[in-house]
């Protein structure tokens, strides 16, 4: 070792930096030559080198407009690369440096394209010369320890690229070692995705490196057989799905469609992924069971977006790469109500996400409308069929679609979302539909949404009574007793929920004006319909209910409305005018309801 010349070339741009670097590297070489006796000196030299490199990279990153600082950084890192590639640098020096130098080199990657290339070369050198198992640990530590503090994608790109090459060098326990690395990789990608504004071209390089990881896992799978191959393929499938979701958060939509999406979709056939299995959730559940098991909930937190895939509906290139027939998938969902409900349950993850772009939610709405249109099969129309196990998922999906209705800035998208909402609701058996609507109303804080839901209840009641009347006309001989699901006492509970909230007292006006108006209209409809038909399915005509409605709902509401209207009419500002205009229809319907109830009370016994 002592016969080798470690002196560095001396470019003009490097004077004090070159001299300091030369001293550190010479000290490092001598300390390693000394063996265990100079162990402390060896560690000190490594720390000196890392501190020196960090100061150089920090200077260049802090002043990106300083060309001299960038050139100095490039020259320093190039000299380090020459040092570790020198035949005079033995394995002992590489082993000592391998634990810290990859991380320090990666810090240079965001300075310039030239530095990115050299940083990658430095890491590749260690990957090729050091133990794959050690380098897996080193690179994962470099990724994990910096994911919370470093938010620039350039730092992570060479580390991910190096890790993809490490995977190919692993000789044993392939699945276990890849499984350890995947959460670290995904944690980094998620952190960068959510911090990015989507305008940095470096993100393309970052996700190209993530794609390289997938290619390497695929190559490792090809070497394996049996259960290990099956488990690693399942993990690869979950990794690809998570990448597809993350990449949609931060990369320009057109770039995603044209470049990354088809490449990621090409893994589907190998991983046993089908569009039908993905949209119904069965493939995700199967892969999770194989690769993760039931006792690793913490691990699944890194795969939290694997159910957010709707890409096949967007890109023809993705469909071709995945070797899928999207038309056949849609037809099967139309013809199988169970699978359609499972698909709706999966789509809720897209609708409810606060991170995915609106463009994806728009496509998800279009897909939902597509599988709900036309002649669709309904196997659960039998009133006695138990389908309650699907209701929690459908309820959550409807809640998520509600958010799209309320948050979409585009009128057309709100209209489409509402259309999808109505179609999903109509797909739920009548025996379960009222309970779903009641739960939606109870769990809503939006006056306008509650008003919409109450109007839907009113529409359902109208259809139910029309159907009962039609059946009576057709079946004049056999007096069949028809079950009613909306014409029950429970519907009055919905009215009470608005007109006499659980907190007590009348509702808040004008904030709850839409809901109050809809509740009054619903009550008036029930009262008139029951009176005209000489029925009392809901109990609305019983004297006790009439008195309760009059004294506890209508009179307190009249006092509130009258007071607000009088106060607002005495003011001349625009706010007062708006309040009067918003409460005029409420006042009109309220007084009509009072008149109807007073008339019924006069004739009640």
Beta strands, then each sheet from edge to edge (+ up, - down):
end
